[in-house]
């Protein structure tokens, strides 16, 4: 399974221009495509649990420290391009997940949500059987969801990312996305 990166519709507006990604306002030339509201890339990924441990200083002050099996807190903050206060405010003393973005493939032409199907489960009338139906993906997920390629029925995890963070990912500055929750099957990916 691969990860599809969806640029949310929130500001700032994100544009692709001459191979570089830019955060700009709508005054940018009309011929430059806006990436907000589009699926702009796919990638391989690995997920590691972020563990919050309560630590104590020499002065007997307590603090939370967040680590994964492979990254210290300092390395995690650097790779995710988030400051410690924002990181702590986001996870609030709970465990989370680090999604390592690998083999990033930025699409030449951004894709629409409707280019992918989502699985809709429903019950048939008067029967206990569950019907499995594919339908166009009409709404972006708040966090992430499964979608399927219309032609191959290959399964993907679609993740919504704010433009300012997605810009850093697409330009190679950010290699780890931090989340409170991930899809169950993402934890089994190797």
Secondary structure, 3 states (H helix, E strand, C coil): CEEEEEECCCCCEEEEECCEEEEECCCCCCCCCECCCCEEEEEEEEEEEEEEEEEECCCCCEEEEEECCCCCHHHHHHHHCCCHHHHHHHHCCCCEEEEEEEEEEEEEEEECHHHEEEEEEEECCCCCCEEEEEEECCCCCCCEEEEEECCCCCEEEEEEECHHHHHHHHCCCCCEEEECCCCHHHHHCC
